[in-house]
Amino acid sequence: MAQQQMFVQAAVVLCTDPTPSRKQAFHAVGLEPTFIQALQVQYESVSTEQLDGIIDALKQPSKALVFTSVHAVRGIANALDTSPEHELSRLSDLQAFPCNVFTVGQQTSKAVAELLGLIAQSTSASNAADLGAEILTDFPQVTSVLFCCCPARRPELLTVLEAQVNVEEIYCYSTQPRSIEAVGDDLSATLDQTPTAKYLVLAVFSPRGAEPCLKALSLRLSHLQDHVELTLPVHLISFGPTTGAEVQQMLQQHGLGKDKVEHFVLETPSMQALAAKVVALTR
């Protein structure tokens, strides 16, 4: 434990989009990251007809429910829990049905189990495009998909599925990036509180969450350089190849070359892999 405490003091670990499961994964390896709220999340109301459709989809082998983020799972859980006609307890009755629930990422699957009480289908997909391809190949009985998402969702899943499967989107949450000034102030404040830190690691989970952080980082590089103990480049970790590809473009747009930011992509994203990568980068 002494080694872990020394490690935490030597590194500033910043993460976007805080969730309890993400905090737990870091705590399990002795890390105490600072979570920057890069996005403001608003959970939206879901109509009675849409909730009826979700319940029906969970009973029909030809239908499927898809989540690509923890926020989407939480949005549907909130909607079910606040609807007198659609209590979460009703979902426990669906365990007798062969539910087609599909997710991207271990954290999303875990959220489906914890918040909805359902077990997601096991797939090897690490992004939405691969998930769509697996549904078409391995679950040919599925002819209709309910995609629980936000209006700013990425297009890959629909691009893969729409030619062969009917897809209905259910918007259950929305996101708005925080201002660059607010994110930058959080970054500077964190560094000021840890003046002896030698490493700065930034983990991002989505392109929308990464954008304000990278803009703030490009504007605050001089502040970073005032910390004489801090070793550049900053270590940036993207959670998954889809996020990684967009983040790489953002780095180029903001003039953050390898001398300033070293970018790593978790090809098979999981919180355990992310925590292990942080430890490896800052030993």
N, C-alpha and C positions, 0 to 999 in steps of 0.2 A: 504493500500500500504506500510506503514511503516513496518508492519509485514513481508510482502513479501521481502522487501529489506534486512531486518535482516536475513531472512532465506537464501537468496542467498549468503550472506557473510559468513554464517556458514557452507555452504556445497560446495564441489567441485563436480559438476555433469559433467561427461565425457560421450560422446556418440560417437559411430562409425557412419560412413556413413552419412554425413550431407546432408539434403535435405531441401528445403524451407518449406515444410509442417511440417517436424519434428521440425524445429525451431519455427514455428508459434504455434504449440501445447504447447511447453514449455513456450513460451512468454505469452500465454493465462492464465497461472497460476502463472505468475510472476517469472519464472525461466530463468536464463541466462546460459545455459550449454556451456561447451567447447567441440567442436566437434573435435575428433581426426580422421584424414584421415588414417584409417587402411588399406584401399584398394585403389589402383589406378585403376580407371575405364576407359576403352577405348571403345568407341562406334564404332562398325564395319559396314562396307558397307554391304548392303543387295541387292541381285541381282534383276534385273527387273522381272525375272520369279517368284521370291519369293514374291515380292510386288504385282504382279498380283494375285498370289495365295491368299494373304491376302484379297485383295478386293473381290475376288470371294467367299472366305469362309464367308465373312460377308453378302453375299447375299443368301447363301444356308442353309436351315434349317438342312441339314444333316452334315454340317461342323461347326467347332467351333475354336475359337481363345483363347489361354490360356496364361495368364501372371501370374507369381508368384513373380515378383519383380517390383518395380518402375523403376529400371534401364532398364528392358526389355521394358517397355512402352515407356520410353524416347528414347531408341534405335530405336524402330520402328517409333516413331514420327519424329526423326531426319532423318531417311532414307526416309520417305514419303515426308518430307518437302524439301529435297535436290534433289529429283527426279523430273525433268520437267514433266514427264508423270504421276506422282503419288502425286499431291499436296494434302496437308492435307484438303483443302477446299472440295475435292471430297468426303470425308467421311461424310460430312453433308447430302449428298444425300442418304446416307444409312439408315437414321433414319426411312425411310418408310419400311425397311426390319426388320424381327424379328431376329436381330443379336444375335448369340450365342457367347458372349464374357464372359469368366470366369476368375476370379482372386482369389488370396489368399491374404486376408488382406484388411482392409479399406483403407489404404494408396494407395495400388495398384489400387483399384476401383476408388478412387478419381483421381489418375493420368490418368486413362483411360478416365474419363469424361473431365478433364482439358486439357490434351494434345492431345487426339484423338477425343473428342467430342462425345463419345459413352457411353452408359450406360451398365455396366456389369450386368450379371444375378445375382440375389440375391441368395446367398447360405449361409450355416452355417459353411462352411469349414474354419478351421484355419490353415490347412497345405495342402501340395500338395496331399498326399495320400487320405485324406478325400475328397478333391475336385474331384479327379478321381472317387472315389466311388459314389459321388453325381451325376456326369455326367452320369455314367452307369445306375444308379437307376432312376433318375428323368428326364433324357433327353435321352431316348432310341433311339430317331430319329438320334442322333449324331453318325455317323460312321467314321468320319475323324476329326482329331485334328491337328492344327498347334500350336506348343508349342514354343513361343518366349522366348529365354533363352540365357545363356552363355555356353560355352563348359564345364565348371566346375559345371553345374547344378546337383542337387541331383537326384537320380534315382527313387524316390518313385512314382511320377506321371506316368512315363512310365511303371513301374512294375505293377501298378493297371490297366492301360488302354490297354496295348499292346495286351493282349490276345483276346480282343473283338473289339478294335478300332484301325484304322490305325493312327499312330502318326508320324508327320514330324516335326523335330526340325529346327528352324530358329535361327541361332546364330547372335544376333544383338549387343552384347557387350561382353567384357571379363574383368576379374579382376585379379590383381596381388597384393599380400600382400606387404605392405611397409616393409622396413627392421626393425628388432627388435630394432636396435640402434636408428633409427629415431622416432619410436613410443615411445620408452623409454625416449628420449630427450623431446618429447612433454609432456609426463606425468610429468617428473621432473620439467619442466619449468612452467607448470600449477600450481603445488603445491608451487613452489617458489614464485609465484605471489599472493598466498592466504595463507600466513603463519599462519593466525588465524583460518583456517577452521577446523571444528570438525568432519566432515563427508566426506567420499569419496564414490561416487556412480558411477559405470560404467555400462552403458546400451549398450548391443550388439544386433545387428539385424540379424547377420548371423554367421555361424561357421567360415567362411573364414575371416570375420572381427574380430571375437573374438580371433582367434589364435595368431596374432602378439601382441594383447593387453595383453593377459594372459602371454605370454612369457616375455614381457617387465615388466609386473607387478611382476612376480616371481624374475626377476633380480634386480628390484628396491625396494624391500621390505625394505631394510636397509635405503634407502632414505626416505621412508614413515615414518619409525620409528624415524627419526631425527626431524619430525614435532611433537613436544611435545603435541600440542593441538589436533592432529588427533586421533580419536577413531577407533581402529581396532576391528572387522574385516571390510574390505572393503565390501560394499554392491554391489553385481553384479546382474543385472537384464537381463535375456534372453528374447528376443522378440519372444515368441511362443514355443510350446513344442518340435518341431523338433530341433530348435537351442538349446533349453535347454538341451536336451539329449546329444548332442555332446559336449556342453560346460562342462557338468558335468564330462565327460570322460577326457576332457582337464585339468580340475582342478586337477584330480587325477594324471594325467601324470606329471604335473608341481609341484606336492607337495603342492598345495594350499588348505589346509584343512580348516575346518570351523572356526578355530581360526584365520585364515588369511583372508579368503574370505567367506562371507555368500551369498549363491546363491538363487535367487528367479526366478521363471519362470512364465511368463504371459501366462496362458493356453488359454485365448481368447485375442490375442494381438490387441491392438489399441493404438494410441498415447495418447488418453485421459486416458486410463488405466495406461499407463507407467508414465505419468506425475503425476497422482494421487498416484501411488506407491512410486515415488521419494519423494513426499511431506510427505507421511505417514512414510517413513523410516527415515526422517531427522528432524522431529519436535522436 
